[in-house]
Amino acid sequence: MKKFLNKPEDFVDEMLEGIYCAHPEVTYTADDLRCYVTANPVPGKVGIVTGGGSGHLPTFLGFVGKNMLDGCGVGGVFQSPSADQLAEVTRYVDQGAGVLYVYGNYTGDIMNFDMASELVELDDIETATVTGNDDVASSVVGEEHKRRGVAGIFFLYKAAGAAAARMLPLAEVARITEKARSRTRTMGVALSACIVPEIGKPGFEIGEDEMEIGMGIHGEPGISRKKLAAADDVVDEMMERIFAETDYAKGDEVAILMNGLGGTPKEELYILYRRVAKLMDEMGVKIRHVWLGEFATSMEMAGFSISVLHLDNELEPLIAAKADTPFFSYFAK
Amino acid sequence: MKKFLNKPEDFVDEMLEGIYCAHPEVTYTADDLRCYVTANPVPGKVGIVTGGGSGHLPTFLGFVGKNMLDGCGVGGVFQSPSADQLAEVTRYVDQGAGVLYVYGNYTGDIMNFDMASELVELDDIETATVTGNDDVASSVVGEEHKRRGVAGIFFLYKAAGAAAARMLPLAEVARITEKARSRTRTMGVALSACIVPEIGKPGFEIGEDEMEIGMGIHGEPGISRKKLAAADDVVDEMMERIFAETDYAKGDEVAILMNGLGGTPKEELYILYRRVAKLMDEMGVKIRHVWLGEFATSMEMAGFSISVLHLDNELEPLIAAKADTPFFSYFAK
């Protein structure tokens, strides 16, 4: 295992210590490093809370910041945070207007967020929930409720954060986030596995010339394993599945997230994006916004995903709204 | 070779096509994709031009933007751009106040920038030059002129960009940038090699349990190859070399750049940064600014570097000044 770490069992907490050293805009509550919250809660605003396993930076905690999320329960690598941790984050984040939970559609996370919701109900804190399920590869049309949440949750965060920043009430923030969820689709492809520090070996085997289309960000099996193809052909196959689920009219607008899974250089992401732009152009669809880089990773896994949000007049300004988190404010000091 | 690309020989130009698709804030001049320039030059401002080989994104071109660089000559992977390309970029960028060249200390780049400078002299464009040589591992004290430029050039860009944005004259922008150069030190360590697309195999071999301290970002040999140690010990060894070259007084301030070389996850960078912060604290030195992420990569190489800029009252506000480039403005839309 070729990683920079001290003891594998300290991986997550030492990572968090480093993050708190680097970024005074965030802190933790309940004396627990894993109860990650903004240092500057906004009175009267609906709180937005997420949570999930570690190993996906900047997902999840990297989106806590101004006009984005207010708190995040941090689990072990690929493990859910506990219900108690999520409840503590919720109590800190609540500013009297209730809290929206936005997280990925995984069994452990659902169980713990639901329990947290019950725990804070005793404190008279109202919650609502939207679970991201953008991963097209993880089940067929008609069974979207079985789909995993992956990188496309970024658009849900962006919509929820901007809606809450407008001081809208909880039900309205939830409605808007739910709309962003219903219009987001992601396809991913992996070239290599990552290594969970406490396990010490790759999560799966894959041949030197193979790719797996539709693989999940924890190494969940995808749709097909085949020979690595030319970049344009890989994009064509992925976009075909996304296009198959969306009705675009000429002139429609989308936002695109080109997400590196960790080990794939930006050079390649731009080569891949070039093809995405060409396909959208051929469809007569306008790419109104694009983000390209690492947003939801699987540590050092090589691969990438394409997320598409089908914009409408309500979502576009929310997605475009200014936001600022310690993980994304390099120059805006 | 497990990369997303079409033909290896199209790697750089297709990457550039993707970049121009994604980012309307940048464009190219002289009908040459590799003559990369801002779409919004500022009249009367000193132009800042860099250049170098591809394969290091976001270095070099990712720093072209508001309050940073104005243009960049883009070479093939690990190859210098040509003198003609650099001259074309210079002609576009010049707004009557002259142009400062800021680039890394490599033979090919020096030759081509010097030739470009002579070419544009015929157009009555004044130039000055500062070459980054922050890589402590690449030669001993007293022979700093032999040192390579690596990630620490970020601080030179930041200082030069902010000084030029204040509309200072060329000589003054050069003096400030030269000061940032003289106060910047970097140490790097690599765990794996990267693959140049047109070569198709790793640039060097390194054992499954080995690291190379001081390796250059093109795979140039470092100071020592040894067994991968605990993260804290790796940082201690690197910082010792940086501390040995700098006189810190209690209360002095620094800016830190924790740079991933491509294949190393942010989780690990934060674990490493945690130790850097502890060492600085023990020295009584204040970390005034920290940037952590991928700034100067070697495509998929695993490893990282630590750059330290010893701040003073003149440099601090320039380093802290707001800047915005397409590669670093994810949320500031």
HADDOCK unambig.tbl for C-alpha pairs under 7 A between the chains (distance, minus, plus):
assign (segid A and resid 2 and name CA) (segid B and resid 209 and name CA) 6.79 0.50 0.50
assign (segid A and resid 4 and name CA) (segid B and resid 230 and name CA) 6.74 0.50 0.50
assign (segid A and resid 4 and name CA) (segid B and resid 231 and name CA) 4.94 0.50 0.50
assign (segid A and resid 4 and name CA) (segid B and resid 268 and name CA) 5.71 0.50 0.50
assign (segid A and resid 5 and name CA) (segid B and resid 230 and name CA) 5.82 0.50 0.50
assign (segid A and resid 5 and name CA) (segid B and resid 231 and name CA) 4.67 0.50 0.50
assign (segid A and resid 5 and name CA) (segid B and resid 268 and name CA) 6.55 0.50 0.50
assign (segid A and resid 5 and name CA) (segid B and resid 271 and name CA) 6.71 0.50 0.50
assign (segid A and resid 6 and name CA) (segid B and resid 230 and name CA) 4.82 0.50 0.50
assign (segid A and resid 6 and name CA) (segid B and resid 231 and name CA) 5.34 0.50 0.50
assign (segid A and resid 6 and name CA) (segid B and resid 232 and name CA) 6.77 0.50 0.50
assign (segid A and resid 14 and name CA) (segid B and resid 271 and name CA) 5.46 0.50 0.50
assign (segid A and resid 15 and name CA) (segid B and resid 267 and name CA) 5.76 0.50 0.50
assign (segid A and resid 15 and name CA) (segid B and resid 268 and name CA) 6.96 0.50 0.50
assign (segid A and resid 15 and name CA) (segid B and resid 270 and name CA) 5.12 0.50 0.50
assign (segid A and resid 15 and name CA) (segid B and resid 271 and name CA) 4.63 0.50 0.50
assign (segid A and resid 17 and name CA) (segid B and resid 274 and name CA) 6.35 0.50 0.50
assign (segid A and resid 18 and name CA) (segid B and resid 270 and name CA) 4.66 0.50 0.50
assign (segid A and resid 18 and name CA) (segid B and resid 271 and name CA) 5.57 0.50 0.50
assign (segid A and resid 18 and name CA) (segid B and resid 273 and name CA) 5.75 0.50 0.50
assign (segid A and resid 18 and name CA) (segid B and resid 274 and name CA) 4.12 0.50 0.50
assign (segid A and resid 19 and name CA) (segid B and resid 270 and name CA) 5.97 0.50 0.50
assign (segid A and resid 21 and name CA) (segid B and resid 274 and name CA) 6.69 0.50 0.50
assign (segid A and resid 22 and name CA) (segid B and resid 290 and name CA) 6.57 0.50 0.50
assign (segid A and resid 55 and name CA) (segid B and resid 267 and name CA) 6.98 0.50 0.50
assign (segid A and resid 57 and name CA) (segid B and resid 266 and name CA) 6.37 0.50 0.50
assign (segid A and resid 57 and name CA) (segid B and resid 267 and name CA) 6.69 0.50 0.50
assign (segid A and resid 209 and name CA) (segid B and resid 2 and name CA) 6.78 0.50 0.50
assign (segid A and resid 230 and name CA) (segid B and resid 4 and name CA) 6.72 0.50 0.50
assign (segid A and resid 230 and name CA) (segid B and resid 5 and name CA) 5.82 0.50 0.50
assign (segid A and resid 230 and name CA) (segid B and resid 6 and name CA) 4.82 0.50 0.50
assign (segid A and resid 231 and name CA) (segid B and resid 4 and name CA) 4.93 0.50 0.50
assign (segid A and resid 231 and name CA) (segid B and resid 5 and name CA) 4.68 0.50 0.50
assign (segid A and resid 231 and name CA) (segid B and resid 6 and name CA) 5.32 0.50 0.50
assign (segid A and resid 232 and name CA) (segid B and resid 6 and name CA) 6.76 0.50 0.50
assign (segid A and resid 262 and name CA) (segid B and resid 263 and name CA) 6.70 0.50 0.50
assign (segid A and resid 262 and name CA) (segid B and resid 265 and name CA) 6.43 0.50 0.50
assign (segid A and resid 263 and name CA) (segid B and resid 262 and name CA) 6.69 0.50 0.50
assign (segid A and resid 263 and name CA) (segid B and resid 263 and name CA) 4.75 0.50 0.50
assign (segid A and resid 263 and name CA) (segid B and resid 300 and name CA) 5.91 0.50 0.50
assign (segid A and resid 264 and name CA) (segid B and resid 300 and name CA) 6.33 0.50 0.50
assign (segid A and resid 265 and name CA) (segid B and resid 262 and name CA) 6.42 0.50 0.50
assign (segid A and resid 265 and name CA) (segid B and resid 299 and name CA) 5.17 0.50 0.50
assign (segid A and resid 265 and name CA) (segid B and resid 300 and name CA) 5.78 0.50 0.50
assign (segid A and resid 266 and name CA) (segid B and resid 57 and name CA) 6.37 0.50 0.50
assign (segid A and resid 267 and name CA) (segid B and resid 15 and name CA) 5.76 0.50 0.50
assign (segid A and resid 267 and name CA) (segid B and resid 55 and name CA) 6.96 0.50 0.50
assign (segid A and resid 267 and name CA) (segid B and resid 57 and name CA) 6.69 0.50 0.50
assign (segid A and resid 268 and name CA) (segid B and resid 4 and name CA) 5.71 0.50 0.50
assign (segid A and resid 268 and name CA) (segid B and resid 5 and name CA) 6.54 0.50 0.50
assign (segid A and resid 268 and name CA) (segid B and resid 15 and name CA) 6.95 0.50 0.50
assign (segid A and resid 270 and name CA) (segid B and resid 15 and name CA) 5.13 0.50 0.50
assign (segid A and resid 270 and name CA) (segid B and resid 18 and name CA) 4.67 0.50 0.50
assign (segid A and resid 270 and name CA) (segid B and resid 19 and name CA) 5.99 0.50 0.50
assign (segid A and resid 271 and name CA) (segid B and resid 5 and name CA) 6.71 0.50 0.50
assign (segid A and resid 271 and name CA) (segid B and resid 14 and name CA) 5.44 0.50 0.50
assign (segid A and resid 271 and name CA) (segid B and resid 15 and name CA) 4.63 0.50 0.50
assign (segid A and resid 271 and name CA) (segid B and resid 18 and name CA) 5.57 0.50 0.50
assign (segid A and resid 273 and name CA) (segid B and resid 18 and name CA) 5.73 0.50 0.50
assign (segid A and resid 274 and name CA) (segid B and resid 17 and name CA) 6.34 0.50 0.50
assign (segid A and resid 274 and name CA) (segid B and resid 18 and name CA) 4.12 0.50 0.50
assign (segid A and resid 274 and name CA) (segid B and resid 21 and name CA) 6.69 0.50 0.50
assign (segid A and resid 290 and name CA) (segid B and resid 22 and name CA) 6.55 0.50 0.50
assign (segid A and resid 291 and name CA) (segid B and resid 330 and name CA) 6.38 0.50 0.50
assign (segid A and resid 299 and name CA) (segid B and resid 265 and name CA) 5.17 0.50 0.50
assign (segid A and resid 300 and name CA) (segid B and resid 263 and name CA) 5.90 0.50 0.50
assign (segid A and resid 300 and name CA) (segid B and resid 264 and name CA) 6.33 0.50 0.50
assign (segid A and resid 300 and name CA) (segid B and resid 265 and name CA) 5.77 0.50 0.50
assign (segid A and resid 320 and name CA) (segid B and resid 333 and name CA) 6.27 0.50 0.50
assign (segid A and resid 321 and name CA) (segid B and resid 333 and name CA) 6.92 0.50 0.50
assign (segid A and resid 322 and name CA) (segid B and resid 331 and name CA) 5.74 0.50 0.50
assign (segid A and resid 322 and name CA) (segid B and resid 332 and name CA) 5.15 0.50 0.50
assign (segid A and resid 322 and name CA) (segid B and resid 333 and name CA) 5.79 0.50 0.50
assign (segid A and resid 323 and name CA) (segid B and resid 331 and name CA) 5.15 0.50 0.50
assign (segid A and resid 323 and name CA) (segid B and resid 332 and name CA) 6.27 0.50 0.50
assign (segid A and resid 324 and name CA) (segid B and resid 331 and name CA) 6.08 0.50 0.50
assign (segid A and resid 328 and name CA) (segid B and resid 330 and name CA) 6.47 0.50 0.50
assign (segid A and resid 328 and name CA) (segid B and resid 331 and name CA) 6.82 0.50 0.50
assign (segid A and resid 330 and name CA) (segid B and resid 291 and name CA) 6.44 0.50 0.50
assign (segid A and resid 330 and name CA) (segid B and resid 328 and name CA) 6.42 0.50 0.50
assign (segid A and resid 331 and name CA) (segid B and resid 322 and name CA) 5.75 0.50 0.50
assign (segid A and resid 331 and name CA) (segid B and resid 323 and name CA) 5.13 0.50 0.50
assign (segid A and resid 331 and name CA) (segid B and resid 324 and name CA) 6.05 0.50 0.50
assign (segid A and resid 331 and name CA) (segid B and resid 328 and name CA) 6.79 0.50 0.50
assign (segid A and resid 332 and name CA) (segid B and resid 322 and name CA) 5.15 0.50 0.50
assign (segid A and resid 332 and name CA) (segid B and resid 323 and name CA) 6.24 0.50 0.50
assign (segid A and resid 333 and name CA) (segid B and resid 320 and name CA) 6.24 0.50 0.50
assign (segid A and resid 333 and name CA) (segid B and resid 321 and name CA) 6.85 0.50 0.50
assign (segid A and resid 333 and name CA) (segid B and resid 322 and name CA) 5.75 0.50 0.50
